[in-house]
């Protein structure tokens, strides 16, 4: 089969089109003909060697965290899907993934592809939706319909924009997203943010200006350390919660923890890979994607796909360059030109197929 793979760490130049053996599904696995795969910052970091692929790199290594495609073969014991079903999924870091014609994935991790979304619109969503869902609904256990507010730091990124939708449209929170450019401000508002403020200016002053001096929840989707956590604590209401999808890059000072202590605040970490790496109820990720598919189909949630590129090494290299630039909004996907029709297309910037 054809794959976009690498045999060495480095920049986009290490990505090459190769012929590799088509994988065979084992017990509980399905073989998917991949029609679209999305790009995430974690893929770029692994490709560069800045974040190792869990379980050790394969030779060659095929990345591609999210995918959407058609089930073409079932391993023993599979009961959720049948051959011909359309699925979307985030795979496992210990296996080769979706930047290939075919990908093996555990059946329990897959969700039913939303019928109203194209392959690319679907492939854009699994990792970010799982991350946001786990952070907001599972970890912070935010109830629906309460008169609460949330600050989403990095609102225009892949996780930030779907988290904004979940917070505003499913949990009915007042959403304040951070963005630093006019285009990202408008993008955040288009996702449902009630307000957009700059993460390059003091947050508390800006919150006071919009009459939300304290927020009940904070979701962080950007690099952070002691100074950021201290500032968030100043913006947090008593009994509030902070969840970060990235670990800190600096030591946290006792005084900063002291601020959280006197608020009786909770500081949480979110990493969607934990379920598969530690085998902690991994089937819940497939259940979340099935639930999300219904929300996409009824119009509550919208795809955050903003750019489509060809399912080639050149297309993936371009996507990596955009991802590394720090200017990406929403999600990017590479799309196979041989993909059959799979739903309506919305307005996106498209590369060649």
C-alpha positions as CSV (number, residue, x, y, z in Angstrom):
1,X,0.0,0.0,0.0
2,X,1.0,3.6,-0.4
3,X,2.0,5.5,2.8
4,X,3.5,8.8,3.8
5,X,6.2,7.8,6.2
6,X,9.6,8.6,7.6
7,X,12.7,6.7,8.6
8,X,14.5,9.6,10.4
9,X,13.5,12.4,12.7
10,X,13.5,15.9,11.2
11,X,11.5,18.7,9.5
12,X,8.9,18.2,6.8
13,X,11.6,17.1,4.4
14,X,11.8,13.7,6.1
15,X,8.2,12.8,4.9
16,X,8.4,10.5,2.0
17,X,5.9,8.5,-0.1
18,X,6.7,4.8,0.3
19,X,5.3,1.4,-0.5
20,X,4.7,-0.6,2.6
21,X,2.9,-3.8,3.5
22,X,-0.8,-3.5,4.2
23,X,-1.5,-4.3,7.8
24,X,-3.7,-7.2,8.9
25,X,-6.2,-6.6,11.7
26,X,-5.8,-8.7,14.9
27,X,-8.4,-9.7,17.4
28,X,-10.7,-6.7,18.1
29,X,-9.2,-4.6,15.3
30,X,-10.6,-3.4,12.0
31,X,-8.8,-2.5,8.8
32,X,-9.9,0.9,7.4
33,X,-9.4,2.2,3.9
34,X,-8.4,5.7,4.9
35,X,-9.8,8.6,2.7
36,X,-8.7,11.5,4.9
37,X,-6.3,12.1,7.8
38,X,-5.8,15.2,9.9
39,X,-2.7,17.0,11.1
40,X,-2.1,17.7,14.8
41,X,0.8,19.5,16.5
42,X,1.6,16.3,18.3
43,X,2.4,14.7,14.9
44,X,4.8,17.4,14.0
45,X,6.6,17.1,17.4
46,X,6.9,13.3,17.0
47,X,8.2,13.7,13.4
48,X,10.8,16.2,14.6
49,X,11.9,13.9,17.4
50,X,10.7,16.4,20.1
51,X,8.2,14.0,21.4
52,X,8.9,10.3,21.0
53,X,6.3,8.0,19.6
54,X,5.1,5.9,22.6
55,X,6.3,2.3,22.4
56,X,9.3,3.2,20.2
57,X,9.4,4.3,16.5
58,X,8.6,1.8,13.8
59,X,10.8,1.7,10.7
60,X,9.3,3.3,8.7
61,X,7.1,5.3,11.0
62,X,3.6,6.3,9.7
63,X,2.0,9.1,11.7
64,X,-1.5,10.7,11.2
65,X,-3.4,10.8,14.4
66,X,-7.0,11.1,13.1
67,X,-8.6,9.5,10.2
68,X,-11.9,8.7,8.4
69,X,-12.6,5.9,6.0
70,X,-14.4,2.7,5.2
71,X,-14.2,-0.6,7.1
72,X,-12.8,-3.2,4.6
73,X,-11.8,-6.1,6.9
74,X,-12.7,-7.3,10.4
75,X,-10.4,-9.0,12.9
76,X,-11.8,-11.8,15.1
77,X,-14.3,-10.7,17.8
78,X,-15.4,-7.5,16.1
79,X,-19.1,-6.8,16.5
80,X,-19.6,-3.0,16.5
81,X,-18.9,-2.5,12.8
82,X,-19.3,-4.5,9.6
83,X,-17.5,-4.3,6.2
84,X,-18.6,-1.2,4.4
85,X,-19.3,0.9,7.4
86,X,-17.9,4.5,7.5
87,X,-15.9,5.4,10.6
88,X,-13.8,8.2,12.1
89,X,-11.2,7.6,14.8
90,X,-8.1,8.7,16.7
91,X,-5.6,5.8,16.7
92,X,-3.0,4.6,19.1
93,X,0.5,6.0,19.6
94,X,2.0,2.6,19.8
95,X,1.0,1.7,16.2
96,X,1.4,3.1,12.7
97,X,-1.4,5.4,12.0
98,X,-3.6,7.1,9.4
99,X,-1.2,8.7,6.8
100,X,-1.6,5.6,4.6
101,X,-4.1,3.9,2.3
102,X,-5.0,1.5,5.0
103,X,-4.8,1.6,8.8
104,X,-5.5,-0.9,11.5
105,X,-7.3,0.5,14.5
106,X,-9.0,-1.0,17.6
107,X,-12.8,-1.3,16.9
108,X,-13.6,0.1,20.3
109,X,-11.8,3.4,19.5
110,X,-13.8,4.1,16.4
111,X,-17.0,6.1,16.1
112,X,-19.7,6.1,13.4
113,X,-18.7,8.8,10.8
114,X,-21.2,11.7,10.8
115,X,-23.4,11.2,7.8
116,X,-23.6,14.9,7.0
117,X,-19.8,15.5,7.0
118,X,-17.3,14.7,4.2
119,X,-14.3,12.5,4.8
120,X,-12.1,15.5,5.6
121,X,-14.7,17.2,7.8
122,X,-14.9,14.0,9.8
123,X,-11.2,13.2,10.0
124,X,-10.5,16.6,11.4
125,X,-12.5,16.0,14.5
126,X,-11.6,12.9,16.6
127,X,-8.5,13.9,18.6
128,X,-9.7,17.4,19.4
129,X,-13.2,16.4,20.2
130,X,-12.0,13.6,22.5
131,X,-9.6,16.0,24.2
132,X,-12.2,18.7,24.7
133,X,-15.0,16.3,25.7
134,X,-12.7,14.6,28.3
135,X,-11.6,17.9,29.7
136,X,-14.9,19.6,30.0
137,X,-17.4,16.8,30.5
138,X,-15.4,14.0,32.2
139,X,-12.7,15.8,34.1
140,X,-14.3,19.0,35.2
141,X,-17.8,17.5,35.1
142,X,-19.3,20.8,34.0
143,X,-23.1,20.5,34.3
144,X,-25.4,21.6,31.5
145,X,-27.4,24.8,31.8
146,X,-25.7,26.4,34.7
147,X,-25.0,30.1,34.9
148,X,-21.2,29.6,34.7
149,X,-18.4,31.0,32.6
150,X,-15.3,29.6,31.0
151,X,-12.0,31.0,29.8
152,X,-10.5,29.1,26.9
153,X,-6.9,30.0,26.4
154,X,-5.9,29.4,22.7
155,X,-9.4,29.5,21.4
156,X,-8.5,29.3,17.7
157,X,-6.5,26.1,17.9
158,X,-7.7,22.7,17.1
159,X,-8.8,21.8,20.6
160,X,-9.8,25.4,21.5
161,X,-12.3,25.8,18.7
162,X,-14.2,22.6,19.3
163,X,-14.1,23.1,23.1
164,X,-15.7,26.5,22.5
165,X,-18.5,24.8,20.6
166,X,-19.0,22.2,23.3
167,X,-18.9,24.8,26.1
168,X,-21.3,27.3,24.4
169,X,-23.7,25.0,22.5
170,X,-23.8,21.8,24.7
171,X,-23.0,23.0,28.2
172,X,-24.5,26.5,27.7
173,X,-21.6,28.3,29.3
174,X,-20.6,31.9,28.7
175,X,-17.4,31.5,26.7
176,X,-14.5,33.8,26.7
177,X,-11.8,32.7,24.3
178,X,-8.3,34.2,23.9
179,X,-7.0,35.1,20.5
180,X,-4.3,37.5,19.3
181,X,-5.1,38.5,15.7
182,X,-8.2,39.9,14.1
183,X,-8.8,36.8,12.1
184,X,-8.5,34.5,15.1
185,X,-10.8,36.7,17.1
186,X,-13.5,36.4,14.4
187,X,-12.8,32.6,14.1
188,X,-13.4,32.2,17.8
189,X,-16.6,34.1,17.7
190,X,-17.8,32.0,14.7
191,X,-17.3,28.9,16.9
192,X,-19.7,30.3,19.5
193,X,-17.4,32.4,21.8
194,X,-19.4,35.2,23.4
195,X,-16.2,37.2,23.9
196,X,-12.7,37.1,22.6
197,X,-9.8,38.7,24.5
198,X,-6.0,38.8,23.9
199,X,-3.7,36.4,25.6
200,X,-0.9,39.0,24.9
201,X,-2.5,41.5,27.4
202,X,-3.4,41.2,31.1
203,X,-6.4,38.8,31.3
204,X,-8.0,40.1,34.4
205,X,-8.3,43.7,33.2
206,X,-9.9,42.5,30.0
207,X,-12.4,40.2,31.9
208,X,-13.4,43.1,34.1
209,X,-14.0,45.2,31.0
210,X,-16.6,42.7,29.8
211,X,-18.1,42.4,33.3
212,X,-16.8,38.8,33.9
213,X,-14.2,39.5,36.6
214,X,-14.0,35.9,37.6
215,X,-14.6,32.7,35.6
216,X,-15.7,29.4,36.9
217,X,-13.6,27.3,34.6
218,X,-10.4,27.7,32.6
219,X,-9.3,25.4,29.7
220,X,-5.7,25.9,28.6
221,X,-4.7,24.9,25.1
222,X,-1.3,26.7,25.0
223,X,2.2,26.5,26.5
224,X,2.3,27.6,30.1
225,X,4.3,27.9,33.2
226,X,4.2,29.5,36.6
227,X,3.4,33.1,35.4
228,X,0.4,31.9,33.4
229,X,-1.0,29.7,36.2
230,X,-0.6,32.6,38.6
231,X,-2.5,34.9,36.2
232,X,-5.3,32.3,35.7
233,X,-5.6,31.9,39.5
234,X,-6.3,35.7,39.7
235,X,-9.1,35.2,37.2
236,X,-10.7,32.1,38.8
237,X,-13.7,32.1,41.0
238,X,-13.7,30.2,44.3
239,X,-14.2,26.5,43.8
240,X,-13.2,26.9,40.2
241,X,-11.3,24.5,38.0
242,X,-8.4,24.7,35.6
243,X,-7.6,22.0,33.1
244,X,-4.6,22.1,30.7
245,X,-4.1,19.9,27.7
246,X,-0.3,20.5,27.9
247,X,2.1,20.0,30.8
248,X,3.9,23.0,32.3
249,X,7.2,24.2,30.8
250,X,8.5,25.6,34.1
251,X,8.4,24.9,37.8
252,X,5.4,26.1,39.6
253,X,6.1,28.3,42.6
254,X,4.6,27.6,46.1
255,X,3.0,31.0,46.1
256,X,1.1,30.1,42.9
257,X,-0.2,26.9,44.4
258,X,-1.1,29.0,47.4
259,X,-3.4,31.1,45.3
260,X,-5.2,27.9,44.2
261,X,-5.3,26.6,47.8
262,X,-7.2,29.7,49.0
263,X,-9.7,29.3,46.2
264,X,-10.1,25.6,46.9
265,X,-9.5,25.3,43.2
266,X,-8.8,22.2,41.2
267,X,-5.9,21.9,38.7
268,X,-6.4,19.1,36.2
269,X,-4.4,17.6,33.3
270,X,-5.9,16.2,30.1
271,X,-4.2,13.8,27.8
272,X,-6.5,11.8,25.5
273,X,-3.8,9.1,24.9
274,X,-4.0,7.9,28.5
275,X,-7.0,5.7,27.8
276,X,-5.1,3.7,25.1
277,X,-1.6,3.9,26.7
278,X,-2.8,2.7,30.1
279,X,-5.8,0.6,28.8
280,X,-8.3,2.6,31.0
281,X,-11.7,2.1,29.5
282,X,-10.6,2.8,25.9
283,X,-14.1,1.9,24.6
284,X,-15.3,5.2,26.1
285,X,-13.5,7.0,23.3
286,X,-15.5,5.2,20.7
287,X,-18.7,6.0,22.7
288,X,-17.7,9.7,22.9
289,X,-17.2,9.8,19.1
290,X,-20.6,8.1,18.6
291,X,-22.2,10.8,20.8
292,X,-20.4,13.5,19.0
293,X,-21.5,12.2,15.6
294,X,-25.1,12.7,16.6
295,X,-24.3,16.3,17.6
296,X,-22.6,16.9,14.3
297,X,-25.6,15.5,12.4
298,X,-28.2,17.6,14.3
299,X,-26.2,20.7,13.8
300,X,-25.2,21.4,17.4
301,X,-21.6,21.0,16.5
302,X,-19.8,21.9,13.3
303,X,-16.6,20.6,11.8
304,X,-13.6,22.8,12.5
305,X,-11.8,21.9,9.2
306,X,-10.3,25.0,7.6
307,X,-7.9,23.6,5.0
308,X,-7.7,20.5,2.7
309,X,-4.5,19.3,1.0
310,X,-3.6,16.4,-1.2
311,X,-2.9,13.0,0.4
312,X,0.7,13.2,-0.8
313,X,4.1,13.9,0.9
314,X,3.9,17.4,-0.6
315,X,0.5,18.0,0.9
316,X,1.6,16.7,4.3
317,X,4.8,18.7,4.3
318,X,2.8,21.9,3.6
319,X,0.4,21.1,6.5
320,X,3.4,20.5,8.8
321,X,4.8,23.9,7.8
322,X,1.5,25.7,8.5
323,X,1.2,23.8,11.8
324,X,4.7,24.9,12.9
325,X,4.1,28.5,11.9
326,X,1.8,29.2,14.9
327,X,-0.8,30.7,12.6
328,X,-3.0,27.7,12.0
329,X,-6.7,28.0,12.8
330,X,-8.9,25.0,13.3
331,X,-7.8,21.8,11.6
332,X,-6.1,20.7,8.3
333,X,-6.6,17.4,6.5
334,X,-5.0,15.6,3.7
335,X,-7.6,14.0,1.4
336,X,-7.2,11.1,-1.0
337,X,-8.3,12.1,-4.5
338,X,-9.7,8.6,-5.0
339,X,-12.1,9.0,-2.0
340,X,-15.8,8.4,-2.9
341,X,-18.4,10.9,-2.1
342,X,-19.3,10.9,1.6
343,X,-21.5,13.8,2.4
344,X,-21.8,17.5,1.9
345,X,-18.8,19.9,1.6
346,X,-18.9,23.2,3.2
347,X,-16.7,26.2,2.2
348,X,-13.0,25.4,2.8
349,X,-9.6,26.4,1.4
350,X,-8.6,23.4,-0.7
351,X,-5.2,22.3,-2.0
352,X,-4.8,20.1,-5.0
353,X,-5.7,16.4,-5.0
